[in-house]
């Protein structure tokens, strides 16, 4: 909603409070008499200034002799065909401003200078028509901001065609200098009108299922100890509970308390009150609380349909994008009508379409009884669940995108994004872009999946799906790696990638599930389990296919690899969720963070299905709660639901209609501030609050079909019945049959929140059996996990055991909550890695590699330097490497290095001539001669000499620490314990390599390593390896 609609807020003005919650804090107020234009004399070049071109306008921007120089080569067809502007100019209602600048033109002409709205109607707040000559003139005047406050307006000069022009203007230059905008009088400015309302009590604004875990988050409740749940119909208190202790929340920049009201299970509408705090928004408790939301999440896709008449009172329109499309670079035209508009624009893309299809079909498979045949689409009432009808509409378009040879075109769009118009008004030429193997593999997977769902509905259609999937697979076999990049003359969404390995894994898994053909089984056996549920990383769809297949043995390596990949991620998400007051399973809020949250919920739901561990389901429900209101912004991110939801999404149909389409999940918090609105409203805010309900904020408030679909899937997974456990084992709080770190996490959470979700958990947590739960129980569980005790004695029988320091029982630092785990060695051997065996690197390596020097004793990976008892080499070393290769992204391990002269403990990526690749390598090496330092290095096509020695400030041999690096095309940044410590920019490696670790003694390198004294055995230890692609 627009900033100026907000009034000064008080607790009594409930309606105003509701409206204000969608607006973020304005972090930096403009002080009177300071220049708002930071680059006013162009000493910093053109920084902060940009151009806009359309309708034939051609221009370029530079500086000349300390002035801004706009070269206008063609004035175009409208007055704004050429614009030069300065973005993010805050104007406060009733403020008096002084605007001043020098301006001239090499050709006599007329232009317009103004400060205007940045979007919407583009209204001008101040305007001047200017006759320019080669003689500089000074424009200097004051104006009062009469309109409502707008902190993201922009200073604009319209330099396109003007009515006053006679004839064609030659190429010319417009010069601007000494620009200043000052707020000279703010005595009548009400700055409080721009401050948001942050509800002090946040809940899921839509509501909760009767039997689900329910928590509210409180802020500003330092002096409060209790809260009450109130029946909204009667205002009667139905439950009073205790608040947790204060919890510091750095991501939100606040201190929280948690109140658990899971015991309120009666259907109804409620709100929460606490002391003098404002009451929470009203929410519902009901087992059907998500029914309408689920229907609308699917019906949104109908409203996104392309190529047919849409019937709707607000968003109906005539058929759009029905013309033939050119195949890029050819004169061929093809029919690719149909499908869904992908996002806030009108492009149609195979890669995100495949994710959306997978989410919908797996959602239906997870809980078919939820989906009706009456949600209000043209196919409603045909006897087929509408979710399957809607998915088929997209599948039929996808079929049109496949070539005769099986390859699949990447996308169909116009050359550029359209204006803010309804879809039938985008009439530019459609262009189909070249085939990619990512699109082909995603198409292959989604068609194979579709075969299973439609074979009992329409066998001919289902068989066509399978035939096309297998034809796509044949294309993939013949074409190893066609990665798409936008042609230079196309600026619409790229959906590019760096690898198609995860897409191929998914395709093989779906084809094997659909056919049982050993050809696809063999392909899977030759692949590592991949991960990811977004459009770029889709490996987890392969894992889901495997884990839900009837024809794949649970004892097979294919199944165990998939299960391990899912459980490893789910464990990380549970840990992150349990450590967040808001229950969210991520700590980095990037573009589309709400999709990432929903995807985490899907993985958690899948983990619950294969283990029965209710911790996973509780965490999955927590992701739903976050999306629907239990978040630091206090926003239900699903339009049309809850008390406060987005009213101004970056969605062209909504912008054209002047109202938000119902049933859309917006992108959500994005700490990277990647658009003008986010930069204006969110600068300086904590990471978890960087969201703005503004139609210009495409990086936080856009919508997409593939952000909606994981929410649909998540509702399915979290709507399954859960079985309550009655028997229990002391310490096994989550009732999964074993006592592990997750029980310890629940124990800590119970101590903080003041209780557990059910009586069984509480009984299992009371390990000293004294009839109460306290810190003593947490300590006993921790001692059990550390091996200090092997059973739970009564309180008076607790033995005194000295603490274990270092060594293999030091479980070290935790895995980053947002990391994707490649291997967790604490769980034993993994098929992702294998040990080098029977050869030597030679040169400075005074050892051979032997598999037996690799072990998993003590719950970690051990790499050992020992004597070579075969006599072939002087010594034996150990090396562990991945079977697959990995490219750009963040790599991290937890390592305890060897302390001894002459040896190296390492973590690195490598590829080289033995794999028909250039020698590209990125190193982290701890030299045993001085384990208070770590050496970073890299090689690009065999060229090294990039060594950098970093002083750790601790001894790397005395315990586990994390070491990582972020590898990008233009730089490498190394990290120690999560902190960036060094960055290299020159001649960066570009070839994907294996992830490796090794330990070895050196020879002939005494100056580097010191002389090796022959001491054996020496062991380095590793806990886990993570990798985040991108």
Buried (B, 14 or more C-beta within 10 A) or exposed (E): BBBBBBBEBEEEBBEBBBBBBBBBBBEEBBEBEEBBBEBBBBEEEBEBBEBBBBBBBBBEBEBEEEBBBBBBBBBBEBBBBBBBBBBBBBBBBBBBBBBBBBBBBBBEBBBBBBBBBBBBEEEBBBBBEBEBEEEBEEBEEEBBBEBBBBBBBBBBBBBBBBEEEEEEBEEBBBBBBBBBBBBEBBEEBBBEBBBBBBBBBBBBBBBBBBBBBBBBBBBBBEEBEEBBBBBBEEEEEBBEBEBBEBBEBEBBBBBBBBBBBBEBBEEBBBBBBBBEBBBBBBBBBBBBBBBBBBBBBBBBBBBBBBBBEBEBEEBEBEBBBBBEBBBBEEEEBBEBBBBBBBBBBBBBBBBBBBBBBBBBBBBBBBBEEBBBBEBBBBBBEEEBBBBBBBBBBBBBBBBBBBBEEBBBBBBBBBEEBBEBBBBBBBEEEBBBBBBBBBBBBBBBBBBBBBBBBBBEBBEEBBEBBBEBBBBBBEBBEEBEEBEBEBEEEBEBBBBBBBBBBBBBBBBBBBBBBBBEEEEBBEBBBEBBBBBBBBBBBBBBBBBBBBBBBEEBEEEBEBBBBBBBBBBBBBBBBBBBBBBBBBBBBBBBBBBBBBBBBBBBBBBBBBBBBBBBBBBBBBBBBBBBBBBBBBBBBBBBBBBBBBBBBBBBBBBBBBBBBEBBBBBBBBBBBBBBBBBBBBBBBBBEBBBBBBBBBBBBBBBBBBBBBBBBBBBBBBBBBBBEEBEEBEEBBBBBBBBBEEBBBBBBBBBBBBBBBBBBBBEBBBBBBBBBEEEEBEEBBBBBBBBBBBEBBEEBEEEEEBEEEEEBEEEBBBBBBBBBBBBBBBBBBBBEBBBBBBBBBEEBBEEBBBBBBBBEBBBBEBBBBBBBBBBBEEEEBBBBBBBBBBEBBBBBBBBBBBBBBBBBBBBBBBBBBBBBEEBEBBBBBBBBBBBBBBBBBBBBBBBBEEEEEBEBEBEBEEBBBBBBBBBBBBBBEEEBBBBBBEEEBBBBEEEBBEBBBBBBBBBBBBBEBEEBBBBBEEBBEBBBBBBBBBBBBB
